[in-house]
Amino acid sequence: MAGSIARNLSLLRSDVASTARGCGRDPASVGILAVSKTFPPPAIEQASEAGQQHFGENRIQEALSKIPAVRRKDLTWHLVGHLQSNKVRRAVELFDVIHTIDSEKIATRISRCCEDLGKTIQVFVQVNIGEEGQKSGFSPRQVSEIVRAVDSLPYLSLSGLMCIPPFHENPEQMRPYFRATFSLLADINQYRAKPLTALSMGMSGDYRVAIEEGATLIRLGTAIFGPRAS
Ligand SMILES: *Cc1c(COP(=O)(O)O)cnc(C)c1O
């Protein structure tokens, strides 16, 4: 196992760069978020020693014990899982970026906690791009309204949109959802003075397609750390 995280990261970086170049994009416009859920601090430390700066967790409970146990204190932490309102304060204390704004209520609470703690937090609005009943996130037609609401909250800095499309073995079948999320962002930007530039989309199985459709931050777990125990 030793060294395999560093090797995975290095292979991924070159693959991400060549995928970006292949579709006419600047490789520097695509960032990698290492989703470290279920993996222990030493795995995170290995990745950070290999130059990885951004890490993602999906559960507050897990992050609460794990983040303080990671020896590197200069990492950037992203919450990529659903946030319950009773855990907002913890989330604001632990994380620098929240990808999962899925209700106006949660956005308002995050802003209030940020005010108490004297910090501003970067956020993404989560879009339920496949309009799946069991998934959180706003349906595409609600997005412009929530974007306006988030813009009006003083302690939130909105980066862009995040999506988790319906899963398919064949990533080509996910392309229309990534494309739709990109065009949703373009629609919103038509009415904004300051355009939103970030699209958090693409995971280990489909990141190439996501990059081709405009992802600026791909969220990779398995491809970096290996399979998770279920
Ligand atoms: C777990 C997770 C990922 C990473 O998934 P992999 O398929 O292991 O790359 C990305 N995004 C979210 C929201 C996740 O929960």
The ligand as an SDF file (V2000), in Angstrom:
LIG
                    3D

 15 15  0  0  0  0  0  0  0  0999 V2000
  -17.9150    9.5410   -1.7700 C   0  0  0  0  0  0  0  0  0  0  0  0
  -18.1840   10.7470   -2.6030 C   0  0  0  0  0  0  0  0  0  0  0  0
  -17.3790   11.0550   -3.7020 C   0  0  0  0  0  0  0  0  0  0  0  0
  -16.2230   10.1950   -4.1690 C   0  0  0  0  0  0  0  0  0  0  0  0
  -16.6950    9.0220   -4.7290 O   0  0  0  0  0  0  0  0  0  0  0  0
  -15.7180    8.0170   -5.5340 P   0  0  0  0  0  0  0  0  0  0  0  0
  -16.6280    7.3160   -6.4650 O   0  0  0  0  0  0  0  0  0  0  0  0
  -15.0960    7.1260   -4.5280 O   0  0  0  0  0  0  0  0  0  0  0  0
  -14.7260    8.8620   -6.2470 O   0  0  0  0  0  0  0  0  0  0  0  0
  -17.6750   12.2090   -4.4150 C   0  0  0  0  0  0  0  0  0  0  0  0
  -18.7000   13.0160   -4.0760 N   0  0  0  0  0  0  0  0  0  0  0  0
  -19.4930   12.7470   -3.0070 C   0  0  0  0  0  0  0  0  0  0  0  0
  -20.6040   13.6740   -2.6960 C   0  0  0  0  0  0  0  0  0  0  0  0
  -19.2690   11.6090   -2.2520 C   0  0  0  0  0  0  0  0  0  0  0  0
  -20.0700   11.3430   -1.2060 O   0  0  0  0  0  0  0  0  0  0  0  0
  1  2  1  0
  2  3  1  0
  2 14  2  0
  3  4  1  0
  3 10  2  0
  4  5  1  0
  5  6  1  0
  6  7  2  0
  6  8  1  0
  6  9  1  0
 10 11  1  0
 11 12  2  0
 12 13  1  0
 12 14  1  0
 14 15  1  0
M  END
$$$$
